[in-house]
C-alpha cells in the first residue's frame, strides 16, 4: 500500500530559490516548466536529464530526474539527487517534500519527519505536506502528531482520501469504532481503492462480532487488483483472528500461516539470506561473548550524578509477555511518563553493542565517556514528548532485554520489571500477530523462528541476571490478570509509589492514548483471561517447537500439560 502522497512534480515550479541559481540554463528551465504546465511530465524529465548532462544542476532538474529514478526502482540514486537539490535550495517545498518521501522509503523515518516539519512550516497551506508529516510521524510512533496532521490535511483538502483512511486506522488503535467507520467510509466514498480504510472497518466488524460481513470484506480485498501484498498479508491475519474467535482453529492457523508466509516473502531480502547478520546470529554472538566473560561486570563503579532509582524504570521481557499491559497500568499513576517503545538507546547500542570490541570498551568506559550517551538517551525521549522532570520515566521495550549491559552501565540504579508469561502463549502470540517490520519481528513469521528467538533471548537474559547488579521485580502476566490488586500493589511497592484506584481503570485511560503495539485493542477492552492457555487450541501445529520451549516452561513454573 502506498501511504505517502507525492505532490512534488505537480507543484515543481521555479520560485525565489531557483531564481538565485545563476548557473542553470534558462532555456532548459523554460522548456521544463512549460512541459510541466501542460502536464507533460515525461518531456520535462527528458529536458531535465539533458540539462543535468550539460552540467546545469538546478533543483528542478534534480527533482525531476529523481522522480524518474524512483520509477526505475533506483531509490538510492533518487535520494542522492534530492539531497543535492535540497542543498542547493533548502527552502524549496516540492524538493523537500520529495526528499522526505525518499528518506521514508529508505527507512530513515526520523529524518523524514524532520523534513516534513520543515515542509509544513514553509507551506502551511500545502495538504500533502501535512499528510506526509502524519505518515512519517505514524511510522516513528508519534501517532498523536500523526492524527493532528491528518486532520489538518482534511481541513485543507476535504476531497483527499488517504488522510481519512489513516485516521480510521488510528481510531482503530483506540477501539473507537464509531470514528473508525466515519473516517473509513468517507475514505472509501472518495476512493474505493483505499485498502487502509477497508482494513480499519474490518477491525471494527471483528470487534463488534460482525464476522460474516468481515469475512466477505476481507475476501473481496484479497481478490482486488488494487490490494498490495502487505494488504493481503494483513487480510489473512485478520481472517485468522475471525476463525479463532469462532473456534475454527484449523482455518485460523491456515490463515495466519498464509499471511506470515506472504510477509516473509516480502521481507526476506531485507532481513535474511547469505551475508545477513540476522537477529538470531546477533543473539548467539552475545551469548558466546558473555559466556566467555562471566566476570564482565566485576569492578565497582561510581554512580553517575543526578540519577535516582525511583525516577527510572525499565519494563523488559519478550514481545507478547504483557509488557504493554503493565506499562498502561503504570501510566494511570500521577507523574508517570511512559515511552511506548520509543528507543532512546540507539546511540549507545551503535557505539558499544555491535561487536566484542564495543562490549570490551563498554566494560571499561569511564563516566565521562558514558555521559554523552546518557544525554543522547534523554534527548531522544524528549523529542517524543517524554518528560523526565518530576516524573517516573517508565521505559517499556521488550527488545531492550538484550541491551541490559548498556542499561546497567548508563543507568546503574534504574529498576527493572521483567515480564513473564507462559512461553507457549508468548510464541503463539508472536506468530499470530502483525508487527512493524524489523529484524526481530521478521523471525516471528514462523513458529520455529519465534520459538528460537524466545529461547535465545531467555538464555541471554539468564546470563545477564547472573552477572549484572540489577534490582529486578518479576511480574507474571497470568498473576496480574487473575490477582490484579495484589500484583499491582507489589509492583507499586517495588516502584516506590502508592497503589492508586485509577489503576483499575487502565483500559479507559488507554483508550485516550495511541498504543503503538498490537496489544492496543485487547488492553482497551480491559483484563481478560481469554489469552491464558490459548496456545492449547493450536497444540497440533506447535508440536515441533514445544521441545524448544519446554525448559522455560519448567523454569518459570508453568504446567507442562
KOLFILUM-700253 format. One record per residue (C-alpha): residue number from 1; z, y, x; chain. Coordinates in steps of 0.05 Angstrom, whole numbers, padded with zeros to 5 digits. Layout:
N
k  up  north  east  c
NUM  Z  Y  X  A
...
//
This chain:
561
k  up  north  east  c
1  00000  00000  00000  A
2  -00020  00068  00028  A
3  00040  00111  00014  A
4  00025  00175  00051  A
5  -00023  00230  00027  A
6  -00075  00251  00077  A
7  -00100  00320  00057  A
8  -00115  00343  00128  A
9  -00190  00342  00125  A
10  -00196  00374  00056  A
11  -00153  00433  00080  A
12  -00180  00438  00150  A
13  -00207  00509  00155  A
14  -00203  00554  00216  A
15  -00146  00604  00209  A
16  -00108  00650  00255  A
17  -00090  00596  00304  A
18  -00163  00576  00311  A
19  -00186  00648  00320  A
20  -00146  00654  00384  A
21  -00182  00597  00417  A
22  -00239  00633  00452  A
23  -00267  00571  00488  A
24  -00292  00538  00424  A
25  -00365  00544  00406  A
26  -00370  00590  00346  A
27  -00435  00557  00325  A
28  -00405  00487  00325  A
29  -00346  00515  00287  A
30  -00390  00549  00236  A
31  -00431  00485  00224  A
32  -00369  00440  00218  A
33  -00336  00488  00170  A
34  -00399  00494  00128  A
35  -00403  00417  00124  A
36  -00331  00414  00100  A
37  -00344  00468  00048  A
38  -00398  00424  00017  A
39  -00352  00362  00024  A
40  -00398  00331  00076  A
41  -00343  00302  00119  A
42  -00390  00254  00156  A
43  -00433  00312  00182  A
44  -00370  00352  00200  A
45  -00346  00293  00242  A
46  -00413  00286  00277  A
47  -00415  00360  00294  A
48  -00343  00357  00319  A
49  -00358  00298  00364  A
50  -00417  00336  00393  A
51  -00374  00397  00405  A
52  -00320  00356  00439  A
53  -00372  00321  00483  A
54  -00395  00391  00503  A
55  -00324  00408  00525  A
56  -00301  00450  00466  A
57  -00230  00425  00450  A
58  -00219  00462  00385  A
59  -00163  00434  00339  A
60  -00211  00427  00280  A
61  -00258  00384  00322  A
62  -00200  00342  00347  A
63  -00173  00334  00277  A
64  -00240  00310  00251  A
65  -00250  00262  00308  A
66  -00180  00234  00297  A
67  -00199  00223  00224  A
68  -00259  00183  00248  A
69  -00216  00144  00297  A
70  -00168  00125  00241  A
71  -00226  00098  00201  A
72  -00245  00055  00260  A
73  -00175  00029  00269  A
74  -00167  00066  00335  A
75  -00098  00093  00318  A
76  -00075  00108  00389  A
77  -00139  00149  00401  A
78  -00127  00187  00336  A
79  -00055  00202  00355  A
80  -00076  00227  00423  A
81  -00127  00275  00393  A
82  -00077  00301  00342  A
83  -00023  00312  00395  A
84  -00073  00352  00435  A
85  -00094  00391  00374  A
86  -00022  00407  00357  A
87  -00011  00431  00428  A
88  -00068  00480  00421  A
89  -00049  00503  00351  A
90  00025  00488  00338  A
91  00025  00524  00271  A
92  -00038  00492  00242  A
93  -00016  00458  00177  A
94  -00074  00409  00170  A
95  -00067  00387  00242  A
96  00008  00379  00236  A
97  00001  00340  00171  A
98  -00048  00293  00203  A
99  -00003  00287  00264  A
100  00057  00269  00221  A
101  00017  00214  00187  A
102  -00007  00186  00254  A
103  00064  00186  00282  A
104  00087  00149  00220  A
105  00033  00096  00227  A
106  00056  00087  00300  A
107  00127  00073  00275  A
108  00152  00139  00304  A
109  00184  00159  00239  A
110  00237  00205  00265  A
111  00184  00247  00299  A
112  00140  00244  00237  A
113  00197  00271  00194  A
114  00207  00329  00242  A
115  00133  00346  00239  A
116  00133  00345  00163  A
117  00195  00390  00163  A
118  00151  00439  00201  A
119  00093  00430  00153  A
120  00134  00448  00092  A
121  00166  00506  00129  A
122  00097  00534  00146  A
123  00065  00517  00079  A
124  00119  00511  00024  A
125  00064  00510  -00029  A
126  00027  00450  00001  A
127  00043  00390  -00044  A
128  00021  00334  00004  A
129  00067  00363  00057  A
130  00127  00353  00011  A
131  00104  00284  -00009  A
132  00094  00263  00064  A
133  00162  00291  00082  A
134  00190  00247  00027  A
135  00152  00187  00053  A
136  00178  00196  00124  A
137  00249  00212  00101  A
138  00250  00149  00059  A
139  00229  00107  00118  A
140  00285  00134  00162  A
141  00337  00123  00107  A
142  00344  00196  00083  A
143  00330  00177  00011  A
144  00366  00238  -00017  A
145  00318  00282  00022  A
146  00260  00238  00000  A
147  00277  00245  -00074  A
148  00281  00321  -00068  A
149  00215  00324  -00031  A
150  00180  00282  -00084  A
151  00208  00327  -00139  A
152  00181  00388  -00102  A
153  00113  00355  -00095  A
154  00112  00342  -00171  A
155  00132  00413  -00187  A
156  00075  00439  -00144  A
157  00023  00389  -00168  A
158  00044  00351  -00231  A
159  -00021  00312  -00231  A
160  -00008  00277  -00164  A
161  00013  00205  -00179  A
162  00046  00180  -00115  A
163  00109  00223  -00119  A
164  00124  00196  -00189  A
165  00115  00125  -00163  A
166  00161  00135  -00104  A
167  00213  00169  -00147  A
168  00211  00108  -00193  A
169  00224  00063  -00133  A
170  00282  00107  -00111  A
171  00313  00106  -00180  A
172  00310  00030  -00178  A
173  00357  00033  -00118  A
174  00407  00067  -00162  A
175  00395  00019  -00220  A
176  00375  00080  -00262  A
177  00326  00041  -00305  A
178  00312  00098  -00354  A
179  00288  00142  -00297  A
180  00250  00084  -00266  A
181  00210  00076  -00329  A
182  00200  00151  -00339  A
183  00172  00163  -00270  A
184  00137  00096  -00263  A
185  00100  00101  -00329  A
186  00078  00172  -00313  A
187  00051  00149  -00245  A
188  00011  00094  -00279  A
189  -00016  00142  -00332  A
190  -00042  00186  -00275  A
191  -00067  00128  -00233  A
192  -00063  00055  -00257  A
193  -00071  00033  -00184  A
194  00000  00057  -00166  A
195  00029  -00011  -00148  A
196  00094  00021  -00125  A
197  00106  00043  -00196  A
198  00087  -00026  -00223  A
199  00138  -00059  -00177  A
200  00193  -00009  -00196  A
201  00182  -00020  -00270  A
202  00183  -00095  -00259  A
203  00251  -00088  -00226  A
204  00274  -00053  -00289  A
205  00246  -00111  -00331  A
206  00284  -00162  -00289  A
207  00349  -00122  -00292  A
208  00342  -00118  -00368  A
209  00323  -00192  -00373  A
210  00253  -00178  -00400  A
211  00227  -00236  -00359  A
212  00164  -00253  -00398  A
213  00137  -00182  -00390  A
214  00158  -00181  -00317  A
215  00121  -00246  -00302  A
216  00058  -00220  -00337  A
217  00061  -00155  -00298  A
218  00070  -00189  -00231  A
219  00014  -00239  -00242  A
220  -00032  -00182  -00261  A
221  -00013  -00146  -00197  A
222  -00027  -00209  -00156  A
223  -00096  -00213  -00188  A
224  -00111  -00139  -00179  A
225  -00163  -00117  -00129  A
226  -00122  -00055  -00115  A
227  -00059  -00092  -00092  A
228  -00046  -00091  -00017  A
229  -00019  -00153  00017  A
230  00050  -00121  00023  A
231  00050  -00111  -00053  A
232  00032  -00183  -00063  A
233  00088  -00207  -00018  A
234  00137  -00165  -00058  A
235  00108  -00192  -00123  A
236  00120  -00264  -00100  A
237  00192  -00248  -00082  A
238  00205  -00215  -00150  A
239  00175  -00276  -00185  A
240  00223  -00318  -00144  A
241  00280  -00274  -00170  A
242  00258  -00285  -00241  A
243  00253  -00360  -00235  A
244  00321  -00361  -00200  A
245  00351  -00323  -00259  A
246  00324  -00374  -00309  A
247  00345  -00433  -00265  A
248  00275  -00457  -00248  A
249  00295  -00465  -00175  A
250  00234  -00503  -00150  A
251  00187  -00449  -00175  A
252  00234  -00396  -00146  A
253  00232  -00430  -00078  A
254  00156  -00434  -00080  A
255  00150  -00360  -00096  A
256  00199  -00339  -00042  A
257  00161  -00383  00008  A
258  00094  -00354  -00013  A
259  00119  -00282  -00005  A
260  00151  -00296  00062  A
261  00090  -00333  00089  A
262  00046  -00275  00069  A
263  00093  -00225  00101  A
264  00098  -00267  00164  A
265  00022  -00268  00169  A
266  00020  -00193  00163  A
267  00075  -00180  00215  A
268  00063  -00237  00265  A
269  00022  -00195  00313  A
270  00078  -00144  00318  A
271  00138  -00190  00326  A
272  00116  -00258  00352  A
273  00066  -00293  00396  A
274  00054  -00300  00471  A
275  00086  -00247  00513  A
276  00131  -00221  00457  A
277  00205  -00214  00472  A
278  00228  -00236  00404  A
279  00298  -00225  00377  A
280  00318  -00298  00388  A
281  00296  -00292  00461  A
282  00336  -00229  00469  A
283  00399  -00261  00439  A
284  00390  -00321  00485  A
285  00388  -00273  00544  A
286  00452  -00240  00522  A
287  00486  -00307  00511  A
288  00465  -00331  00581  A
289  00488  -00266  00613  A
290  00557  -00265  00582  A
291  00568  -00340  00591  A
292  00558  -00328  00665  A
293  00601  -00265  00664  A
294  00663  -00284  00624  A
295  00704  -00231  00660  A
296  00654  -00176  00646  A
297  00709  -00132  00616  A
298  00766  -00144  00664  A
299  00783  -00076  00693  A
300  00830  -00027  00659  A
301  00794  00036  00640  A
302  00811  00105  00615  A
303  00807  00121  00541  A
304  00757  00177  00530  A
305  00789  00242  00509  A
306  00784  00261  00436  A
307  00773  00191  00409  A
308  00821  00169  00354  A
309  00821  00097  00328  A
310  00837  00120  00257  A
311  00774  00163  00256  A
312  00723  00110  00273  A
313  00709  00042  00243  A
314  00652  -00007  00254  A
315  00634  -00057  00199  A
316  00597  -00115  00231  A
317  00576  -00186  00215  A
318  00509  -00214  00197  A
319  00460  -00189  00144  A
320  00478  -00212  00073  A
321  00551  -00224  00093  A
322  00579  -00169  00048  A
323  00577  -00111  00097  A
324  00545  -00064  00046  A
325  00595  -00082  -00008  A
326  00652  -00066  00039  A
327  00620  -00001  00060  A
328  00612  00021  -00012  A
329  00685  00004  -00028  A
330  00708  00045  00032  A
331  00661  00102  00012  A
332  00703  00115  -00050  A
333  00763  00137  -00007  A
334  00772  00211  00006  A
335  00749  00237  00074  A
336  00708  00176  00090  A
337  00637  00185  00116  A
338  00592  00123  00118  A
339  00530  00114  00160  A
340  00489  00069  00113  A
341  00459  00034  00173  A
342  00435  00097  00208  A
343  00434  00076  00281  A
344  00470  00123  00329  A
345  00470  00073  00387  A
346  00395  00076  00402  A
347  00401  00117  00466  A
348  00458  00074  00493  A
349  00423  00009  00477  A
350  00360  00032  00511  A
351  00399  00052  00573  A
352  00447  -00005  00580  A
353  00430  -00066  00537  A
354  00357  -00080  00553  A
355  00369  -00127  00611  A
356  00421  -00154  00660  A
357  00415  -00094  00706  A
358  00433  -00048  00648  A
359  00492  -00091  00628  A
360  00516  -00090  00700  A
361  00512  -00014  00700  A
362  00548  -00011  00633  A
363  00604  -00054  00661  A
364  00616  -00006  00720  A
365  00598  00060  00685  A
366  00649  00116  00692  A
367  00669  00160  00634  A
368  00626  00219  00655  A
369  00566  00173  00656  A
370  00580  00147  00586  A
371  00596  00214  00554  A
372  00522  00234  00543  A
373  00512  00170  00503  A
374  00574  00185  00460  A
375  00546  00254  00448  A
376  00477  00224  00430  A
377  00511  00177  00381  A
378  00547  00233  00344  A
379  00487  00279  00346  A
380  00442  00227  00315  A
381  00491  00213  00259  A
382  00499  00288  00247  A
383  00423  00293  00239  A
384  00430  00245  00180  A
385  00485  00286  00147  A
386  00542  00242  00171  A
387  00601  00288  00184  A
388  00653  00269  00236  A
389  00703  00327  00230  A
390  00762  00309  00186  A
391  00732  00243  00165  A
392  00738  00170  00180  A
393  00668  00150  00202  A
394  00650  00080  00177  A
395  00592  00055  00218  A
396  00565  -00004  00179  A
397  00508  -00041  00212  A
398  00506  -00117  00217  A
399  00456  -00113  00273  A
400  00508  -00076  00315  A
401  00544  -00142  00325  A
402  00501  -00156  00387  A
403  00519  -00087  00414  A
404  00594  -00097  00417  A
405  00597  -00089  00494  A
406  00566  -00020  00486  A
407  00612  -00003  00428  A
408  00674  -00022  00466  A
409  00653  00019  00527  A
410  00634  00081  00486  A
411  00690  00077  00434  A
412  00745  00032  00462  A
413  00796  00049  00408  A
414  00749  00042  00349  A
415  00768  -00012  00299  A
416  00724  -00070  00278  A
417  00718  -00103  00210  A
418  00679  -00167  00217  A
419  00650  -00193  00152  A
420  00644  -00267  00138  A
421  00611  -00306  00082  A
422  00591  -00379  00073  A
423  00536  -00387  00126  A
424  00492  -00425  00077  A
425  00494  -00368  00026  A
426  00481  -00319  00083  A
427  00419  -00355  00108  A
428  00393  -00368  00038  A
429  00404  -00294  00021  A
430  00366  -00271  00083  A
431  00307  -00317  00066  A
432  00301  -00295  -00007  A
433  00307  -00220  00006  A
434  00254  -00169  00026  A
435  00277  -00126  00084  A
436  00247  -00069  00124  A
437  00202  -00097  00178  A
438  00236  -00103  00246  A
439  00244  -00158  00299  A
440  00309  -00184  00268  A
441  00284  -00186  00197  A
442  00219  -00219  00217  A
443  00260  -00282  00234  A
444  00286  -00285  00163  A
445  00217  -00301  00137  A
446  00231  -00375  00148  A
447  00295  -00414  00133  A
448  00296  -00442  00203  A
449  00286  -00374  00233  A
450  00344  -00345  00192  A
451  00389  -00404  00209  A
452  00375  -00400  00284  A
453  00387  -00324  00283  A
454  00454  -00336  00249  A
455  00473  -00389  00299  A
456  00454  -00346  00360  A
457  00488  -00284  00332  A
458  00553  -00321  00318  A
459  00551  -00354  00387  A
460  00544  -00286  00418  A
461  00599  -00256  00374  A
462  00646  -00312  00394  A
463  00635  -00296  00467  A
464  00649  -00223  00454  A
465  00713  -00235  00415  A
466  00738  -00279  00472  A
467  00726  -00228  00527  A
468  00728  -00157  00497  A
469  00792  -00119  00478  A
470  00778  -00109  00405  A
471  00820  -00090  00345  A
472  00790  -00135  00291  A
473  00802  -00149  00218  A
474  00765  -00209  00190  A
475  00741  -00199  00118  A
476  00715  -00258  00077  A
477  00665  -00238  00024  A
478  00689  -00291  -00024  A
479  00761  -00268  -00019  A
480  00741  -00196  -00031  A
481  00704  -00216  -00094  A
482  00757  -00263  -00122  A
483  00820  -00226  -00099  A
484  00796  -00154  -00097  A
485  00861  -00115  -00099  A
486  00896  -00159  -00048  A
487  00838  -00159  00001  A
488  00821  -00086  -00007  A
489  00895  -00070  00005  A
490  00893  -00109  00070  A
491  00831  -00071  00091  A
492  00865  -00004  00076  A
493  00926  -00025  00116  A
494  00880  -00040  00175  A
495  00842  00025  00168  A
496  00905  00066  00161  A
497  00893  00092  00091  A
498  00930  00083  00025  A
499  00898  00040  -00028  A
500  00864  00084  -00080  A
501  00850  00068  -00153  A
502  00780  00095  -00142  A
503  00764  00034  -00100  A
504  00760  -00006  -00165  A
505  00702  00038  -00187  A
506  00659  00030  -00126  A
507  00599  00007  -00169  A
508  00598  00072  -00208  A
509  00605  00111  -00143  A
510  00548  00070  -00111  A
511  00501  00089  -00169  A
512  00507  00161  -00147  A
513  00482  00144  -00077  A
514  00418  00116  -00049  A
515  00437  00050  -00017  A
516  00385  00034  00035  A
517  00397  -00042  00039  A
518  00372  -00095  -00010  A
519  00443  -00103  -00037  A
520  00440  -00038  -00076  A
521  00424  -00067  -00145  A
522  00478  -00120  -00140  A
523  00531  -00071  -00117  A
524  00513  -00022  -00172  A
525  00527  -00078  -00222  A
526  00598  -00089  -00195  A
527  00635  -00150  -00170  A
528  00603  -00217  -00187  A
529  00615  -00289  -00168  A
530  00543  -00309  -00182  A
531  00525  -00304  -00108  A
532  00580  -00350  -00086  A
533  00554  -00420  -00072  A
534  00484  -00400  -00093  A
535  00454  -00440  -00036  A
536  00471  -00505  -00073  A
537  00414  -00492  -00122  A
538  00367  -00497  -00062  A
539  00400  -00552  -00023  A
540  00338  -00597  -00023  A
541  00299  -00542  00012  A
542  00354  -00526  00062  A
543  00367  -00597  00088  A
544  00331  -00583  00154  A
545  00375  -00523  00170  A
546  00443  -00548  00146  A
547  00458  -00583  00213  A
548  00448  -00516  00249  A
549  00499  -00482  00203  A
550  00549  -00539  00198  A
551  00592  -00519  00258  A
552  00600  -00449  00230  A
553  00615  -00475  00160  A
554  00673  -00515  00190  A
555  00696  -00460  00237  A
556  00702  -00408  00182  A
557  00736  -00457  00134  A
558  00683  -00468  00081  A
559  00676  -00533  00043  A
560  00624  -00580  00073  A
561  00601  -00604  00004  A
//
